[in-house]
Each structure stands twice: as structure tokens, then as C-alpha cells.
Amino acid sequence: MGIPLSGVKTIYSAISGHAESGGGFRPSSALNRLSVLKVPDQRLDLLTEIFKPKKKVPATVELTEFPGLFGGEKTDPQAVAKARESDALVIVLRCFSSDVVPHPKDSIDPRRDLDDIDAEMVLSDLAVAENRLERLSGSVKTKANEDDLAEHAVLTQVHEQLEEGRPVRELDLKPEQRKRIRGFGFLTAKPRMLILNIGEGQLGEEDRIASPFREKGWVAEALCGSLEAELAQLEEEERGEFMSDFGVTELAAPRVLAAAYQALEVRTFYTYGDDECRAWTIKVGDNAVDAAAKIHTDLAKGFIRAEVIGWEDFERHRDIKEVKAAGRFRLEGKDYAVEEGDLIIIRHSG
């Protein structure tokens, strides 16, 4: 998402590889394109090369386009409701100048545009919190329902935070409190990443442009949307020549997906064998039972142990027997915190 004329459609096309449809500004309700993107993964490629399975299954990211969701003359409630279902938000900020497509506010200021989007999100979330608090008021007066009282208490904190113009993500809540408000889909509670849409004349300045945003602890990537969208449509051989002409060493899409993983705070683990090698995503801090549940709920219910190989150990030996001979094959229990790149086989009963 991003304000009108920030390049949301172009960035979406660059990351998804889909050609743009239509031109100019389009209200968010007119079309919300959706893509399921396979995540490039060199580790999965290596597993596939070694095990030669019947099937390789990469992790996927579902990307939905919401052009002009905020910052326009009118916000579409249906589009906002749909955005509330997302796991994270990607905010496109315009950093390029154009005489042909002038900025709606007549100047290039990505930090101002981000502040404006944040302000609209705060107001949108505030309305949701106020509506729910009003509905809970009767139950709170009679103290008839403990769940309602607990929900009212945490929503009161949320309301106070939003009234001060601050996002819900910065509110210090306990895990059970966050669970209570999860269903509201507060936009300001969601992880987010920023894409700084630069012009061709700014190529080579990506780190300088992204640095002020990264210094605030935000996940931010700078890329030239118009160039990347064009590259995404070219055949591989032609693309290589084009990239060389512009001094571009790699496509931005894998970098953006990696940044999305960072914003979402997820890790990747792998299952392997003759039938299938597959990449799975899991939240940072999740344990072996959570990993089992990702694969299949029955594995979690009948969990006995997890057979784990760290990625560095596997990459060093590239053979399960050699890993075992080196003493790097581990048996882990329910509370084992899954590490990035772990190879896992779940042993279970039933």
C-alpha cells in the first residue's frame, strides 16, 4: 500500500513478476491483485540436489495489492477490512521525482508521507476500538462477564495509545492480551516493512536513502520500481544484459522477500527425504511441537521427539550418515526452540 502515485502498482509488478494493468491512479476497491510467490531458497535447492526427491516445495508468501488505500480523497472500508486480515503491511514511499507524474503534495518527502499514512491508520484503528468499547460498556457496568471485562481492560489501553497518536505495536502488552485483540486486525499493531521507490537517477544510493528509516529500527529497502518491473518481464538472457547496462547485480524481489521475513519475525526449517524436500516457516521462538503442528496437527498431538540437524552441520557434511558419525545428529524434546535452517524429522505416536 501507499499514497496515490507512489508506485504501488509498479512495485507490486516488480516483486510479483506480473505486468501492470491499467494506468494512472486506481481506487483501492477497483482491483486488488493477489499473488502467491515462491520464496527463492538456495538451501532448499541444495537439499533437492542431494536427496533428489520426487517433489520440491518452497515456502510461499501471499502478496495483495492495495493501491491508494490511504492518502486519497476517500478510503474504502471494504479494502481496509481486507487489509486487516494480513500478517504484515508493505508501505511504498515515493522517493522519485517526475514532471510527468507530479507528487499529489507537490514535493518529495517520504517521511511526511509515512507520517500521513500512520495518522490515517491510527484514526481507523481508533474507530474500531471505540466501537467495541461502546458495545462492551453494558457488560462492564454489570460485571457479568469476566472475558468482557478483560477485553475492555486491554482495549482501554489500546484506545489510550491510539488517542496519543501512537501505534498499537509499541504498546507493552502481555501475550494473552495481544491474543485478545488479534481478531480486530489493528493496522498499527501489524509488523511492517517500507519500500522506498527511487528513480533511475538514484541507483547506487539505495543504502543512503534507506538508512534514516533503518536507524529508527524499521525494516526498509530502497529499489527502483520502474526498472525492476521492466526487468521482471524480460527473458533471462535479455534481463542479464539490461541489468549490466544499469549496474544492477541482482533482482530486488528476493531481497524484498527476505526483508518481509525479517518484519514478520519468521524462521525457515526443512523436512527432507526421497519423496519430498520442503521449506516451512515458523515464528521466531516457536518450539518443536509448533514445527510439528505446521507439518500436520496429528504430528503435534502424538509428538515424541524431533530429530534435528543444524544447517551448518548438514552443509559441512552433506550426508545424513556422516552427520550422525560426526555426532551432530540431535534428539530434541517439545521445548526445543527451532533455529533458522534446521532440518527436522518428527517422530510421533499413532
N, C-alpha and C positions, 0 to 999 in steps of 0.2 A: 504494500500500500504506500501511498504518498500523496502529496497535494497535486492538483491538476498540473499537467505539463512538466512533471518532474521526471518522466521517463519510466513509469511503472510498466507500461506495456512492453517497452523496449527491453528493460531489464528482465522481465518475465520471459520474453522470447529468447534472450541470450542464455539464460540458465536452463530453460526447458528444451531449447532447440526447436521450438515451434515458431513458425512465421507469424508476424503481426497480422491482425485482422482489423481492417478499417484504418482510419486516420484521425488525428486530432483528439480532443478530449471526449471521453465517453463516460456518462454517468455510471456509477458502480453497479447499478441494477440492470444495466443493459446486457452485460455479459461477464460472467466470472469464469474464466478459463481454468481448468484444473489439469494438472499433470502429475503422474506418478513417475518419479525419477529414480533410476538405478544408481546407487552410490558407487563411484569408482573405488576399487579396493585392491591394492597390489598384494596384500596378504592373502585375500581370497583367491586371487589369481595363482599365487604360489601353491596354495593348498590344492587347487584344482589340477595344477601341473603335476604335483606329486602323487595324489590319490587317484587321479583320472576317474572321477565319479561319473555316474550317468547324468547327473544334473548339478549345475552351479546356481545358487540362489543368492544374489546380492541383497544387501539391505536397501530399503527404499525410503524416499521422502515424498510426501504428497504436498504439492505446491499449488495454491489457489491465488488467482489474480483479483485484486480489488482496486481498480483504478479510481482515483478521485473519491475514495471513501471518506476522507476528511479534507478540509481546506477548501471545499467548493461552496457554492451558494446554498446547497441543500444536502443533508445527509440522509441516506436511505436506511430506514430502520431494519429492513429485512437483511440488507448487506451487513449491517453492524451485528445483527443477531447471528449471522453465519460466521462472521469473524470471531465471535465469542467462542465458537466451537474449536478454534485452532489451539495447537500446543505452544506456538510461538508466533511472533509477528516479525516480518521483514519490512523495515521502513526505508523507502527510497528517498534520498535527499538530493536535490539538484545542485550540482556544482559547476555546470557548464553554462556558458553564455551563448545566446543565439539571437541574431537580429530577425531571423525568420519566425522563431517561436519565442517571443519575449516572456519573461517570467511574469506570472499574474500580479506580483507585487513590485514589479519594475526594478528589482535588484536581486543579486545572487547572495543569499545568506542562509546556508544550510542549518546553522544553529537556530536562527529565528524560525525557520520552517519547522524544525523539530519541536521547538517550544510551542508553536501553534498547534501542531498535531497532538502533543501531550496534553495541552489545555483542553482540547475538544474531547479527548479520551477521558480525562478526569471528569468533565461535565456529564458525559454519557454514563460513566460508572456511578457517579453521584446520584443520578436519577434512578438507577436500578436499586441502589442501596436505600434511598428514601422511600421508594415504593414498597419494598419488602418490610422496612421498619414500620411503616404505617399499617401494613397488614398484620404485623405481629403485636401491635400496641395493645389490642384487647386481651390477648393471651398473657401478656406481661403483667397487665393490671391485676388479673385474677390469679397469676402464678400457677396456672393449671397444668402447664406442660413444661417439663424440665428441658426438653430438646429445644422448644421455642425460646426459653429463657437463655440458653447457651448461645443459640443463633443470634438472638437480639444483642447479647453482650459483644460478640465479635463483630457484628455488623455496625454497632455503635462506634467501635474503634475504627473500622473501615471508613465510616461516614466522616468522622473527625479528621482522619488522614486526608481524605479527598477534599474536604472543605478548606483545608490548608493548602490545597493545590499540589499535594504530593502523591505519588503513585502507590498503589497497594503493595507492590513488590518490595517497597522499602519498609513496610510495617513489620515489626518484630512479633510474629505470631508463632504459636506452638503448632506442631504438625497436625494435631486434632482440630485446631482452629482453622487452619488452612483447608483441611478436608471439608469442614462445614460450609465454606464459601466457594468451594471449587465449582459447584453447579451453576453459579451465577456467571462464570466466564468473564470476570472483570478484566477488561483490556489492559489496565495498568498493573495487573498482577502477573501478566504473562512475561516470560522471557522474550527478549527482542534482540535483533541484530540490525545494524544500519548498513545500507549500501549507498555509498557516495558516488553519484553518477557524474563522471567527469567527461570533458570533451577531449577530442583527439590531440589538441594542443597542450593538454595537461598530462599526457602519457609520460611516465617516468617520475611523476610527482605523487604517485599513489600513497606512499608511506607518509609523506609530509602532510597530505590532505587528511589522511585518516588519523594521524597522531593525536590531534586535540581531542578527538572523541574517544580514542583508546585510553588516553591519560585519565579519563573520568571513569575508567573501568568498563566501558561499553565495548561490545563486540562490533567491530566496524571494518568494512572492506571497501576500498575505492576501485572502481573499474569504469571503463568507457563502454556504456551500454550500446551505443550505436555501432561501434566497431565489433563488440562481442556478438551482437545479434547477427551481424553480417557474416562473421566467421562461422557461427553455428549453422548457417545454411549452405556452406561450401563443402565440396567434396574434399576428402582428406589431403590429397596431393595439392590441390589448389589452395587449400587452407594454409598449408605449410609455407608456401611462397608468400601469401598475403601477410601471415604473421611475421615472417622475416622482414618484409618491407617496412612494417611498423615497429619492429624491435620487440615484438611480443613473444615471450618464450613458452607460455602455456595459456590455455583457455581459463577463463575465470570461474566457470561453473564448478569444477572440483574444489576450488578454494572457497567458494561461497557455501557449498555443502559442508565443508569442514568447519567453517565458521558457524553454520547452523547447529552442528553437533555441539560446538562449544557453548552456544547460547542455551541450548536445550539441556546441557549437562548430561549427555548420554555417553555411554561407552559401547564398544563393539566386542562381542565374543563370538566364537565359531564352534559349530559342530562339523564333524568330518566323517568320511567313510567312503566305501565303494559306491554306495547309492547316491549320496548327496554331500556336497560341501556347502554350508550356508552361513551367512553373516547375520547376526542378531543384534539388536540394540537394546540397551538396558540403562536405567538411570544410575548415575554415579552413587555409590553407596549401597546399591541393591546386592542381595546375597545369592547364594547358590540355589535356594528354593525359588527365589524370584526368577532366576535364569531358567529353572526347570518349568515354571509356570508359563514363561514366554514360549517355550517349545510346545508344551501341552499341559493342560491343567492336571491330567492324570499323573504326570511325572512329579508334579509338586505334591500331590496328595500322598503318593506312595514313595516319596523321596527316602533313599537310604544313604547315598553318598554321591559326591561328584568327583569324577576322575579328571584332574586338571593338569594341563601343560601350559606353562607361561610361553608367550610368543617368542621371546628371545631364545629360550631353550629349544623350541622347535626349529626356529630359523637357523640356529647353530648346527643342529644335528640332522634335520630334515628327514627323520625316520623315527617312528614311534619306538621301535626296538632299541635304537641307540639312545633315545631319550631315557628309556627305562634303565638301560645299562649304566647310564651316567648318573642315575639316582635323582633325575629331575621330573619324574612322574609322581604326582601327588594325589592323595586321597583327602578330600575336604568334606567337612560337615555342613549342616544347614546354615550356620552363621558366617561362612566364608564370604568375604566381600569380593565380588568379581572384579578382576583387574582388566584394563584395556588389553585386548588382543588374546585373552585366554582361549585355549582350546578346551572344550568341556564335553564330557560324556556323562549323562545322568544314569545312575543305577537306581532302580526303584522296584518296589514290590507290586504284584498284581498285573 
